[in-house]
Amino acid sequence: MAKLTNRIQPDMIMQSYLVEAFKGVALVTRQFARNLFGRKDIVTVQYPEDRRPYTPRFRGKHLLTKRADDQVRCVACMLCSTACPANCITIVAAEHQDKDIEKYPTTFEIDLLKCIYCGFCEEACPCDAIRMDSGVHTLPTLTRRDQKSGKIDLLGLAKLSTSAQGGEFRAHDHAGTQHGQSTPH
């Protein structure tokens, strides 16, 4: 069974929307006065001077970490570029002069316009070479070319990594053990 409703016939004032426009102007004026005269519940932040603290999970601009000998920590394993869903990481590898280090990146480039800041590159890196904890926003630029961060740019934000790199597999420690069984102590 249908319910009948009485519809109001709009008069000239309702059709002109003057009342609603006045309400909108009053709302904007009230918010402007709040921000202008400095009440404690201000929504606007004066960004360059006043900054809100970042959350610990903030993903900033990428950076490459260094070893203790100031060389790039990356071993050009290509796991970060493989894990990247946006395909924004380009790495060109070369042989390293040090026999303990197999490869190093001659070119490491990230196209920040393609990057979606998902953090998969950081998670996929076994060497802790690429990180996103710089706390720096990617700044806007006038050209697309300026949005490509190369190896030098990424090392400019570099930190010394404290995590252990590599490792030694000791075959004699695991000799005779089978999957799922532990060795007696």
C-alpha positions in Angstrom: 0.0 0.0 0.0 1.4 3.3 -1.0 1.8 6.2 1.4 0.7 9.7 0.2 3.0 12.6 1.0 2.2 16.3 0.7 4.8 18.0 -1.4 5.5 21.6 -0.8 5.2 23.8 -3.8 8.4 25.9 -4.0 7.8 29.6 -3.9 10.0 32.3 -5.6 12.5 32.5 -2.7 13.1 28.7 -2.6 13.5 28.6 -6.4 16.1 31.4 -6.4 18.3 29.6 -3.9 19.1 32.9 -2.2 18.6 31.5 1.3 21.0 28.5 0.6 23.6 30.8 -1.0 23.4 33.1 2.0 23.9 30.0 4.3 27.0 29.0 2.3 28.5 32.5 2.5 27.8 32.6 6.3 29.5 29.2 6.8 32.6 30.3 4.8 32.8 33.6 6.6 32.5 31.9 10.0 35.3 29.4 9.2 37.5 32.3 7.8 37.0 34.3 11.0 37.9 31.2 13.1 41.2 30.7 11.2 42.0 34.5 11.1 41.6 35.2 14.8 43.4 32.1 16.0 41.1 30.0 18.0 42.5 26.7 19.3 40.5 24.5 16.9 42.1 25.7 13.7 42.1 23.2 10.9 44.6 25.0 8.6 48.3 24.3 9.2 50.9 26.9 8.0 52.9 24.2 6.3 56.4 25.2 5.7 56.7 26.8 9.2 54.5 24.5 11.2 54.7 20.8 10.4 52.7 18.0 11.9 54.7 15.0 13.1 54.8 12.0 10.7 53.5 8.7 11.7 56.1 5.9 12.0 54.6 4.2 8.9 55.1 7.3 6.7 56.8 6.4 3.4 58.9 9.2 2.2 61.2 9.6 -0.7 63.4 6.6 -1.5 67.0 6.4 -0.4 69.9 4.0 -0.8 71.9 2.9 2.2 75.7 2.7 2.4 78.1 0.2 3.8 80.7 1.2 6.4 83.2 1.8 3.6 80.9 4.4 2.0 79.9 2.2 -1.0 76.4 1.6 -2.0 74.9 -1.4 -0.2 72.9 -2.6 -3.2 74.2 -5.8 -4.9 72.0 -5.3 -8.0 69.9 -8.5 -7.4 67.0 -6.9 -9.2 64.5 -8.1 -6.6 63.2 -4.5 -5.9 62.5 -3.9 -9.6 60.9 -7.3 -9.9 58.6 -6.7 -6.9 57.6 -3.2 -8.1 54.0 -3.2 -9.4 54.5 0.1 -11.2 57.8 -0.9 -13.0 59.4 2.3 -12.0 62.8 1.0 -10.9 65.6 0.6 -13.5 68.9 -1.1 -12.5 72.0 -1.7 -14.7 74.5 -4.0 -13.0 78.2 -4.4 -13.4 80.9 -6.6 -11.9 82.6 -5.3 -8.7 86.4 -5.1 -8.3 86.1 -6.5 -4.8 85.9 -10.3 -5.1 83.7 -10.5 -1.9 81.0 -8.4 -3.7 79.6 -10.0 -6.8 77.8 -7.0 -8.4 76.9 -3.4 -7.9 74.5 -1.0 -9.7 76.1 1.3 -12.2 72.7 2.8 -12.8 69.9 2.9 -10.2 66.9 5.0 -11.3 63.4 5.5 -9.9 60.7 7.3 -11.8 58.8 9.0 -9.0 55.9 9.9 -11.3 55.2 6.2 -11.8 55.9 5.2 -8.2 52.9 4.4 -6.0 54.9 4.4 -2.8 53.7 0.9 -1.9 56.9 -0.1 -0.1 57.3 -3.5 -2.0 60.8 -2.5 -3.1 61.8 -2.0 0.5 60.3 -5.3 1.6 61.8 -7.3 -1.3 65.4 -6.0 -0.7 67.4 -8.7 1.1 70.3 -6.3 1.8 68.4 -3.4 3.3 69.8 -1.3 0.5 66.6 0.6 -0.5 64.5 2.3 2.1 61.6 4.8 2.3 62.2 6.3 5.7 63.8 9.5 4.7 61.0 11.7 6.0 61.2 13.8 2.8 58.3 14.5 0.5 58.7 14.2 -3.2 58.6 17.8 -4.3 56.8 19.0 -7.4 58.8 19.9 -10.5 58.3 21.6 -13.8 59.5 18.8 -16.0 59.1 15.0 -16.0 62.9 14.5 -16.3 63.3 16.1 -12.8 61.1 13.4 -11.3 63.6 10.7 -12.0 65.9 10.0 -9.0 69.2 8.5 -10.0 71.8 6.8 -7.9 73.5 10.1 -6.9 70.2 11.6 -5.7 69.3 8.4 -3.8 72.7 8.3 -2.1 72.3 12.0 -1.2 69.8 11.0 1.4 71.8 7.9 2.3 72.0 6.4 5.8 74.5 3.9 7.1 72.7 0.6 7.4 73.2 -1.2 10.7 71.7 -4.5 9.6 73.9 -7.5 8.8 74.5 -8.1 5.2 75.2 -11.4 3.7 75.9 -14.2 6.0 77.7 -17.5 6.2 76.2 -20.8 5.6 78.0 -23.4 7.7 77.5 -26.7 6.1 79.1 -28.6 9.1 76.5 -27.1 11.5 73.7 -28.6 9.4 75.3 -31.8 8.4 73.2 -34.9 9.1 70.0 -33.0 9.9 66.9 -33.7 8.1 64.0 -31.4 7.4 62.0 -30.8 10.5 64.5 -32.3 12.9 66.9 -30.4 15.1 70.4 -31.4 16.0 71.1 -32.5 19.6 73.0 -30.0 21.7 
